[in-house]
Structure formats: structure tokens, C-alpha cells
């Protein structure tokens, strides 16, 4: 199952209406949905990345049964923390999958979206800065953290993300995995 925060930004007619003032309420709704749904699944997977990064594409290719996926920007550790804690409280493993796509590519893909699905470009700078400052890592309590890189849509590569120590370049490309079969 996939829970996507985007669905909560739709009006009564189904049109996408991004409003930053709604963000806190939408995170609370998403947290409650995960808490009530996760007991029926084996693993929680947070799919992290900017809008237009390829999270949906990755999910189409890699989503597996018995895993609950949450598709959101998750650009700040503080936004990921309640989901990690929920998984721990329920005794479930939790994995971060960071779809790390260059900012310019995300902006280009955003500009190609239907007008009612476009995110204002000024939002991207803050999200990008937050992700660069604190990318998801096992130091947050994740049982595994993976960084999926995609450049110019030339395929995706998966790398394990070691515990983040605050230094740039801590992701180890030698830890490449072709699939995320961490938990059957």
C-alpha cells in the first residue's frame, strides 16, 4: 500500500491545490494513517525526495506486498522522526529510500506537470537545502537507508547510506544494491 501526502492537497473536486499553510495538518493526517495501517504490514518504507525526483517511478518499479510505503518529500529529519518512532513502537522495521535527483532535473520535471499539479518553484530551495543538510540515515533509527541516484533519467542506481556524520559525501557508492530485498 502507498500513502501519498499529495492526495491530501486536493480540493473537493479533485484538483491539486498546494497550500503551505495546510502542511502541518496534512502531516498529522498522514501520521495517523500510518499508525492505523502499519499493523497490517511487515515493513514501513519512507520514500524521500523532492517533487519530480522520481519517487512515483521508483514505487511503480519496486513496491512489494506486505510493505507500507509513504511517499512524501520528507526533507527534514524532524518530519521523518514520528514515522520512525511509530514503526519502532509497533515493532516494525523502517527503511528510508531517498530518491536523490539533481535539483535542476526536479524543477524541469515539475514544469512539465499539469498546471494543477505544479509546485511553486520557490518551495524547492528550502527542501533541497534541508535534504542536503540532513539526508535520511540509519542514525535516525532507520533499519536501513538507501540512496537512489538518477541523473538525466539514465536509470537508477541504489547505494546504502551509512550513518550520517554531518560531512558531505558520506554515501558509499561501493555499497551498490540492485534490489531492495531487505525484508521478504
N, C-alpha and C positions, 0 to 999 in steps of 0.2 A: 504494500500500500504506500502511496505517496501523499504526503500532506504538503501543500504548497501555500506559502503565505500570500502569493499573488491572488489567490481565489477570494481572499478577504478584502481586496481592494476593488471589488466590483460593485456597481450600484444595483438597484432593484431590476434594471433592465439587462444586466449582464455586461455593461460597459466598464472597462477598466478605468478607474478614477483614482490614480495615485494621489494621496494626500499625506504628507509627512506627519501631520497632527494626529493621524489615526494609528501611527506606528506602535505606540505603547499598548493600545487596546488590542491590536492585531497580534502582537507577541503574546499577550496574556491568553487570547483565544487559542493560539497555536499551542502554547504550553499545556493548556487544559486538554486539548485534543490529543496530544501525545501522551499525557498522563493516563487518560482513559482508554487509549487504544493500545499502547505498548504491551500491556499484559498478554495480549493475544499474539504477540510476535516474539521471535527469538533474539533479535538484534535491532538496535537503533542506529541508523546511519544519517548523519547530518551532512547534506550536500551543500558545500560552501562555495560562494563565488559571486562575482558581480553580475548584474543583469546583462545578458548577452554573452556570458562566458562559455556557455555550452553545457550548463548543468542538465537541462532537459535532454539534450542529445546523449549525454553520458547515461542518464537514467534509462532512456529507451534501450540502450545497448547493454546495460549492466544490472538493472534491477532484478532481484531474485525473490522468490517466495520466502515467506517467514521472516522477512526483514521489513521494518518500518522506516521509510525514508522521509526526511524533512528537507524540502527544497526551499532555501532562503539565502539571502546574502550572507548572514552570519559574519559580518566583517569585524565584529568586536568579540573578544573573549567573554565579556560580560553578558552578551546575548547568547552565547553558546552554553554558558555555565548552568543555567536552570535545566537545560535538556540533558547535560551530562549528569547532573545530580538526580534527575528523575530516573534515568537509566540505572544509576548506582542504587537508588532507593528500591528499585524493583528487581535488583539482581540481574540486570541485563547488560550484555556488552554494548559498548557505544563506540562507533567508528566515525571519524571525520574524513570526508573526501572533499578536498579543496581543488576545484576546477580553476586552475591558475592560468588565465588568459591575459595577454597584454591589454592594457587599458585602451589603447587605440583600436584594437580589434573589437573589444566590448562596445565601445562607442559607435563603431561602424555598424555592428550588428543591431544595436539599439535603433539607429537611424533607419534601418530597413524594416522595422516592425510596423504593424498597423498603427496609425496615429493614436488610437485609443489605448495602445499598449506601451507607448514610448515613455521612458523615464526621463525627467528633466536632467540634462547633462550636468548641471551644477551639483547634483547629488553624488556623482561618481567620484569626484576628488576626495571627499571625506571617506567614502567607503574604501577606496583604493589605499589611502594613507593608513587607515585602520588595519586593513589586511596586511600591509607591509610591516606595520609596527608589531602586530601580534597575530601571525598566521596560526591556524589551528595546529596543535601539537599534543603529544602524549603527556606533556607536563600539566595540561588542563584536566587530566583524568580520562582522556580517551584511551581505550584499549589498543587502538591503532589509529594512526593518522596518515593519510595518503595525499600526495600532491599530484594532480593530473595536469600535465602541461600540454597545451595545444597552441601551436603557432601557425597562423595563416591557414587554419583548417587542414593541416597536412597530417592528420592523425593525432592520436593522443598517446602519451607515454605516462606510465604510473610510477611514482617514486615514493618510498617510505619516507616520512618526515620524522627525523629524530627529535628528541625533546628540544624545544626551542630555548636557546640560551641568550636571546636578545641580539645576537650577531647576524648580519646578513649572510646569506649563502650557507645556512646550516642544513639545507636539504641535500641529501646524498644521492646523486644520480646512479651510483653503483648498486643501489638497492631496488633496481627496477623489478616490477612485477607485471606480468601480462594479464593477470586477472585478480580479482579481489575475492578469492575463495578462502577468506579468513575464518568464516564460521559456516558450516554446511547448513 
